[in-house]
Amino acid sequence: MKRILNLQAKRPLAALLGLLPIVLLIVVYSVASDMRLKANPSDKLLPSFTQMSDSMQRMALQPNQRTGEYLFWVDTSASLKRLAYGVLIAAALGLFIGVLTGSIPLIGTTFSPLLTIISLIPPLAILPILFIVIGLGELSKVALIVLGITPFIARDIQRRTHEIPSEQLVKAQTLGANTSQVIIRVILPQLMPKLIDAVRLSLGAGWLFLIASEAIASTEGLGYRIFLVRRYMSMDVIIPYVIWITLLAFLIDWLLAKFNQKLFPWHKSGGQR
């Protein structure tokens, strides 16, 4: 008799089991929403799927009467642009810092303690400082994402650099490679797929910092819209926006995983979903 610890679901069953909790959640929400609306048709806490659909059609398919813009798509474009800039800059900085501190002992000994200290600073705590120093424009929102996830990426890359077998570095130097050649030809090729994994793992934090900055100071964006309509308890807008953010995050993560598999088929991603 097999222990439950050793039981594994085959692909069709695995897909069914993965969908089951989502279906149950939808059913539970539908029943709860129906009960609340029957008791109070004006209730806003649990809007029906029809109400949410109507709100999204208004936001996504009908131009705003004042600006003529399709607010849902304007918000999505603004948020994705800020997230992309922040994550790309953080990935570049994290790779640069991680490789240097991980491959060159003198640099690692000098800057690793500082990197550790910076990584422990709550990024949201310095958001007011960013607004004061940089202003309320786009730069401060991108800067918060960069400051929030760069230390994580840098420390992960540093650790991954230390995991590279020292024999490879010794052999490269024996064959005449200098420091830059060892970094570029031996270390970097092995770190690139791990960098993508680190970016995937940091996306959740990136979304958090993005939504927080948009909620405090912005005129467009998914986070801005959620916090704008909350004063009216417009759950028929808030819930679809939250679902949309979740879908975008999942899609970006999936695309990065496929991108990693395509470019680096030899690498087995530990964070792949």
C-alpha positions as CSV (number, residue, x, y, z in Angstrom):
1,M,0.0,0.0,0.0
2,K,1.4,3.3,-1.1
3,R,1.8,6.1,1.5
4,I,0.1,9.3,0.7
5,L,3.6,10.9,0.8
6,N,4.5,9.0,-2.3
7,L,1.3,9.5,-4.3
8,Q,1.6,11.8,-7.4
9,A,-1.1,12.9,-9.7
10,K,-0.7,12.4,-13.5
11,R,-1.1,15.4,-15.8
12,P,-4.9,15.3,-16.4
13,L,-5.6,14.7,-12.7
14,A,-3.0,17.3,-11.7
15,A,-4.7,19.9,-13.8
16,L,-8.1,19.0,-12.4
17,L,-6.8,19.2,-8.8
18,G,-5.2,22.5,-9.5
19,L,-8.4,24.0,-10.8
20,L,-10.6,22.5,-8.0
21,P,-9.7,25.1,-5.3
22,I,-10.3,28.0,-7.8
23,V,-13.7,26.6,-8.8
24,L,-14.6,26.1,-5.2
25,L,-13.6,29.7,-4.4
26,I,-15.8,31.0,-7.2
27,V,-18.7,28.9,-6.1
28,V,-18.4,30.0,-2.5
29,Y,-18.1,33.7,-3.5
30,S,-21.1,33.4,-5.9
31,V,-23.3,31.9,-3.1
32,A,-22.2,34.5,-0.5
33,S,-22.7,37.3,-3.0
34,D,-26.2,36.1,-3.9
35,M,-27.2,35.8,-0.2
36,R,-26.0,39.3,0.6
37,L,-27.7,40.9,-2.4
38,K,-30.9,39.1,-1.7
39,A,-30.8,40.5,1.8
40,N,-29.7,44.0,0.7
41,P,-29.7,44.8,-3.1
42,S,-27.6,47.9,-2.4
43,D,-24.9,45.9,-0.7
44,K,-21.4,46.8,-2.1
45,L,-19.2,44.3,-0.2
46,L,-19.7,41.3,-2.4
47,P,-20.9,42.5,-5.8
48,S,-22.2,39.9,-8.3
49,F,-20.3,38.8,-11.3
50,T,-22.7,40.7,-13.5
51,Q,-22.0,43.9,-11.6
52,M,-18.3,43.4,-11.9
53,S,-18.6,42.7,-15.6
54,D,-20.7,45.8,-16.2
55,S,-18.1,47.9,-14.3
56,M,-15.2,46.5,-16.3
57,Q,-17.0,47.1,-19.6
58,R,-17.5,50.7,-18.5
59,M,-13.8,51.0,-17.5
60,A,-12.3,49.1,-20.4
61,L,-14.6,49.5,-23.4
62,Q,-16.1,53.0,-22.9
63,P,-14.0,56.2,-23.0
64,N,-14.1,58.4,-20.0
65,Q,-16.4,61.4,-20.5
66,R,-13.9,63.9,-19.2
67,T,-10.7,62.7,-20.7
68,G,-11.8,60.4,-23.6
69,E,-9.4,57.7,-22.3
70,Y,-10.1,54.0,-21.6
71,L,-9.2,54.1,-18.0
72,F,-8.6,50.4,-17.5
73,W,-6.0,50.2,-20.3
74,V,-4.4,53.5,-19.3
75,D,-4.0,52.2,-15.8
76,T,-2.6,48.9,-17.0
77,S,-0.1,50.6,-19.4
78,A,1.1,53.0,-16.7
79,S,1.6,50.3,-14.1
80,L,3.4,47.8,-16.5
81,K,5.7,50.6,-17.7
82,R,6.7,51.5,-14.2
83,L,7.2,47.9,-13.2
84,A,9.2,47.1,-16.3
85,Y,11.6,50.0,-15.8
86,G,12.0,49.2,-12.1
87,V,12.6,45.5,-12.5
88,L,15.0,45.9,-15.5
89,I,17.1,48.5,-13.6
90,A,17.1,46.4,-10.4
91,A,18.1,43.3,-12.4
92,A,21.0,45.1,-14.0
93,L,22.2,46.6,-10.7
94,G,21.6,43.3,-8.8
95,L,23.7,41.4,-11.3
96,F,26.5,43.9,-11.3
97,I,26.7,44.1,-7.5
98,G,26.2,40.4,-7.0
99,V,28.9,39.3,-9.4
100,L,31.4,41.8,-8.1
101,T,30.8,41.0,-4.4
102,G,30.6,37.3,-5.1
103,S,33.6,36.8,-7.4
104,I,36.1,39.3,-6.0
105,P,36.8,38.6,-2.3
106,L,38.1,42.1,-1.5
107,I,35.0,43.8,-2.9
108,G,32.8,41.2,-1.2
109,T,34.5,41.7,2.2
110,T,34.2,45.5,1.9
111,F,30.6,45.8,0.6
112,S,28.7,42.7,1.8
113,P,27.9,44.1,5.3
114,L,26.6,47.3,3.7
115,L,24.5,45.2,1.2
116,T,23.1,43.2,4.1
117,I,22.2,46.4,6.1
118,I,20.5,48.0,3.0
119,S,18.5,44.8,2.4
120,L,17.0,45.0,5.9
121,I,15.7,48.5,5.5
122,P,11.9,48.4,4.8
123,P,11.5,50.1,1.4
124,L,8.1,51.5,2.2
125,A,9.7,53.3,5.2
126,I,11.8,55.4,2.9
127,L,9.0,56.2,0.5
128,P,8.4,59.6,2.1
129,I,12.1,60.4,1.7
130,L,11.9,59.5,-2.0
131,F,9.0,61.8,-2.5
132,I,10.8,64.6,-0.7
133,V,14.1,64.2,-2.5
134,I,12.9,63.1,-6.0
135,G,9.4,64.4,-6.1
136,L,6.1,62.8,-6.8
137,G,6.8,62.0,-10.5
138,E,7.5,58.7,-12.3
139,L,11.1,58.6,-11.1
140,S,10.1,58.1,-7.4
141,K,7.8,55.2,-8.2
142,V,10.5,53.4,-10.3
143,A,13.1,54.2,-7.6
144,L,11.0,52.5,-4.9
145,I,10.9,49.3,-7.0
146,V,14.6,49.5,-7.6
147,L,15.5,50.1,-4.0
148,G,13.0,47.4,-2.9
149,I,14.2,44.5,-5.0
150,T,17.8,45.2,-6.0
151,P,19.3,44.1,-2.6
152,F,17.4,40.8,-2.9
153,I,18.6,40.1,-6.4
154,A,22.2,41.2,-5.5
155,R,22.4,38.9,-2.5
156,D,20.9,36.0,-4.5
157,I,23.4,36.5,-7.3
158,Q,26.2,36.8,-4.8
159,R,25.2,33.5,-3.3
160,R,24.9,31.8,-6.7
161,T,28.4,33.1,-7.6
162,H,29.8,31.4,-4.5
163,E,28.2,28.1,-5.6
164,I,30.2,28.0,-8.9
165,P,32.9,25.3,-8.4
166,S,36.3,26.8,-7.7
167,E,37.8,24.3,-10.0
168,Q,36.3,26.1,-13.0
169,L,37.8,29.4,-11.9
170,V,41.2,27.8,-11.3
171,K,41.2,26.0,-14.7
172,A,40.2,29.3,-16.5
173,Q,43.1,31.1,-14.8
174,T,45.5,28.3,-15.6
175,L,44.6,28.7,-19.2
176,G,45.6,32.3,-19.0
177,A,42.3,34.1,-18.4
178,N,42.4,37.3,-16.4
179,T,39.8,38.5,-13.9
180,S,37.5,40.1,-16.5
181,Q,37.7,37.1,-18.8
182,V,36.8,34.7,-15.9
183,I,33.8,36.9,-15.0
184,I,32.5,37.3,-18.5
185,R,33.2,33.8,-19.9
186,V,32.9,31.6,-16.9
187,I,30.8,33.2,-14.2
188,L,28.2,35.3,-16.2
189,P,27.0,32.5,-18.5
190,Q,26.1,30.4,-15.5
191,L,24.4,33.3,-13.6
192,M,22.1,34.5,-16.3
193,P,19.4,31.9,-15.9
194,K,19.7,32.3,-12.1
195,L,19.2,36.0,-12.6
196,I,15.9,35.4,-14.3
197,D,14.9,33.1,-11.4
198,A,15.8,35.8,-9.0
199,V,13.7,38.3,-11.0
200,R,10.7,36.0,-10.9
201,L,11.0,35.6,-7.2
202,S,11.2,39.3,-6.7
203,L,8.2,40.2,-8.8
204,G,5.8,39.9,-5.9
205,A,7.7,42.5,-4.0
206,G,8.0,44.6,-7.1
207,W,4.2,44.7,-7.5
208,L,3.8,45.5,-3.8
209,F,6.1,48.6,-4.0
210,L,4.4,49.6,-7.3
211,I,0.9,49.5,-5.9
212,A,2.0,51.3,-2.7
213,S,3.7,54.2,-4.6
214,E,0.7,54.6,-7.0
215,A,-1.7,54.6,-4.1
216,I,0.1,57.5,-2.4
217,A,1.0,59.7,-5.3
218,S,-0.2,59.1,-8.8
219,T,-2.9,60.1,-11.3
220,E,-3.1,56.8,-13.1
221,G,-2.2,53.2,-12.6
222,L,-3.8,50.0,-11.2
223,G,-2.9,50.9,-7.6
224,Y,-4.1,54.4,-8.0
225,R,-7.5,53.3,-9.3
226,I,-8.0,50.8,-6.5
227,F,-7.3,53.4,-3.8
228,L,-9.3,56.0,-5.6
229,V,-12.5,54.0,-5.8
230,R,-12.2,52.5,-2.3
231,R,-13.6,55.7,-0.8
232,Y,-16.9,54.8,-2.6
233,M,-16.6,51.2,-1.6
234,S,-16.6,50.2,-5.3
235,M,-15.8,46.6,-4.8
236,D,-17.2,45.9,-8.3
237,V,-14.1,47.7,-9.6
238,I,-11.6,46.8,-6.9
239,I,-12.1,43.0,-7.1
240,P,-11.6,42.8,-10.9
241,Y,-8.6,45.1,-10.7
242,V,-7.0,42.8,-8.0
243,I,-7.8,39.7,-10.2
244,W,-6.3,41.5,-13.2
245,I,-3.1,42.3,-11.3
246,T,-2.9,38.6,-10.2
247,L,-3.3,37.5,-13.9
248,L,-0.7,39.9,-15.1
249,A,1.8,38.7,-12.4
250,F,1.1,35.1,-13.3
251,L,1.5,35.8,-17.0
252,I,4.8,37.7,-16.5
253,D,6.1,34.9,-14.3
254,W,5.1,32.3,-16.9
255,L,6.7,34.2,-19.8
256,L,10.0,34.6,-17.8
257,A,10.0,30.9,-17.1
258,K,9.5,30.1,-20.8
259,F,12.1,32.6,-21.8
260,N,14.6,31.0,-19.4
261,Q,13.8,27.5,-20.8
262,K,14.3,28.8,-24.4
263,L,17.6,30.6,-23.8
264,F,19.1,28.2,-21.2
265,P,17.6,24.7,-21.8
266,W,20.4,23.2,-19.7
267,H,19.3,25.1,-16.6
268,K,16.7,23.5,-14.3
269,S,14.8,26.4,-12.6
270,G,14.2,25.7,-9.0
271,G,11.5,28.4,-8.9
272,Q,9.6,27.2,-12.0
273,R,5.9,26.8,-11.6
